[in-house]
Amino acid sequence: MPKAKGKTRRQKFGYNVNRKRLNRNARRKAAPRIECSHIRHAWDHTKSVRQNLAEMGLAMDPNKAVPLRKRKVKAMEVDTEERPKDLVRKPYVVNDLEAEASLPEKKGNTLSRDLIDYVHYMVENHGEDYKVSSTCQEEHLGLWGKHTGLSQPGLQLSRKREEKV
């Protein structure tokens, strides 16, 4: 399909654009967002992932952090060579993570406060009489009163059965 006339223009170099800032912002936008706020605030964008985690006292690869030692028959004292420990420059990150992990977990599998209050109210008023509490529930919530004309067919059948018994 032909292009519209007069819509093509030559690309010109923008001299007034700060290229260093442009590249830095593009790098930051391309990098993924770190969910953990402690790590995100201590992160240095000029360093690699391995260097950042080593400064925080965290491990990039757990297999290299805690290697499995192969059992030898007898190791000579000359052969045992200790690796130099990495210097932890930001120990507060690990301390904050440990403090956050040691907090008790909030239970999220409970019922809503309104429902708990409503059940408490029903038990206080009616005790173990569930039949009365169910009719009270219908009146309280206004679900199937006379103004709705008993629009629930299942409820109509159950009431007819109750009347017969």
C-alpha positions in Angstrom: 0.0 0.0 0.0 1.5 3.4 -0.9 2.5 5.8 1.8 0.7 9.1 2.4 2.4 12.0 0.6 4.4 14.3 2.8 4.4 12.0 5.9 8.0 10.7 5.6 10.8 12.8 7.1 14.5 12.2 7.6 15.6 11.3 11.2 17.8 14.0 12.7 20.2 13.6 15.6 18.9 15.1 18.8 21.9 17.1 20.2 20.0 18.3 23.3 19.3 14.8 24.6 21.3 13.5 27.5 22.3 10.0 26.2 23.8 8.8 29.5 20.5 9.5 31.3 18.5 8.0 28.4 20.4 4.8 28.5 20.3 4.5 32.3 16.5 5.0 32.3 16.1 2.5 29.6 18.2 0.0 31.5 16.1 0.5 34.7 12.9 0.1 32.8 14.1 -3.1 31.2 15.2 -4.5 34.5 12.5 -6.5 36.4 10.9 -5.0 39.5 12.3 -6.5 42.7 9.3 -7.4 44.9 11.2 -7.5 48.2 11.5 -3.9 49.5 14.6 -4.6 51.6 16.5 -6.0 48.6 15.1 -3.3 46.3 16.3 -0.4 48.4 19.8 -1.9 48.9 20.2 -2.7 45.2 23.0 -1.0 43.2 22.1 -0.7 39.5 25.8 -0.3 38.5 26.7 -3.8 39.8 25.8 -7.3 38.6 23.3 -9.5 40.3 26.0 -11.8 41.8 27.9 -8.8 43.3 24.7 -7.2 44.7 23.6 -10.4 46.4 27.1 -11.1 47.7 27.2 -7.6 49.3 23.9 -8.4 51.0 25.1 -11.7 52.3 22.7 -13.7 50.0 23.6 -16.5 47.6 23.0 -16.5 43.9 23.5 -20.2 43.6 22.7 -22.4 46.6 24.8 -25.2 45.2 27.9 -23.0 45.4 27.0 -21.4 48.6 26.7 -24.7 50.5 28.7 -27.2 48.5 28.5 -30.9 49.2 31.9 -32.2 50.3 33.0 -35.5 48.9 34.3 -37.8 51.6 37.9 -38.6 51.2 39.7 -41.4 53.0 42.2 -39.0 54.7 42.9 -35.4 53.7 46.3 -34.0 54.2 46.6 -30.7 56.1 48.4 -29.1 53.1 45.5 -30.0 50.7 42.8 -28.3 52.8 42.4 -24.9 51.4 39.9 -22.5 52.8 38.1 -20.1 50.4 38.2 -16.4 51.4 34.8 -15.4 52.8 32.9 -12.7 50.8 32.8 -9.4 52.6 29.2 -8.6 53.6 28.8 -4.9 53.2 25.1 -4.7 53.8 24.3 -7.0 56.7 21.1 -5.0 57.5 19.3 -6.6 54.5 19.7 -10.2 55.9 18.8 -8.9 59.4 15.6 -7.3 58.1 14.7 -10.4 56.1 15.2 -12.6 59.2 13.1 -10.2 61.3 10.3 -10.2 58.7 10.4 -14.0 58.4 10.2 -14.5 62.2 6.9 -12.5 62.5 3.8 -14.6 63.1 1.8 -15.3 60.0 -1.5 -13.6 59.7 -4.4 -16.0 59.3 -6.3 -15.2 56.1 -8.7 -18.1 56.0 -11.3 -16.7 58.5 -14.8 -15.5 57.8 -15.7 -11.9 57.4 -16.3 -9.9 60.6 -20.0 -9.3 59.6 -20.7 -13.0 59.2 -19.0 -13.8 62.5 -21.1 -11.1 64.3 -24.3 -12.4 62.6 -23.7 -16.0 63.7 -22.8 -14.9 67.2 -26.1 -13.0 67.3 -28.1 -16.0 66.1 -26.5 -18.3 68.6 -27.1 -15.8 71.5 -30.8 -15.5 70.6 -31.8 -19.0 69.4 -29.1 -21.3 70.7 -29.2 -24.7 69.0 -32.6 -24.2 67.4 -31.6 -24.0 63.8 -35.1 -24.1 62.4 -36.1 -20.9 64.2 -32.8 -19.3 63.4 -33.2 -20.1 59.7 -36.7 -18.4 59.6 -35.2 -15.5 61.6 -32.5 -15.3 59.0 -35.0 -15.0 56.2 -36.8 -12.2 58.0 -33.6 -10.5 59.1 -32.0 -10.4 55.6 -35.4 -9.9 53.8 -34.6 -12.6 51.4 -37.9 -14.4 50.7 -40.5 -12.3 52.4 -44.0 -11.6 51.1 -42.8 -8.6 49.2 -40.8 -10.9 46.9 -43.7 -13.3 46.3 -41.6 -16.3 47.4 -39.5 -16.1 44.2 -37.4 -19.1 45.3 -39.0 -22.3 44.0 -36.8 -24.6 46.2 -38.0 -22.7 49.2 -41.7 -23.1 48.2 -41.2 -26.9 47.9 -39.5 -27.1 51.3 -42.2 -25.1 53.0 -45.0 -27.3 51.4 -43.2 -30.3 52.7 -42.9 -28.8 56.2 -46.7 -28.0 56.2 -47.5 -31.7 55.3 -45.4 -33.1 58.2 
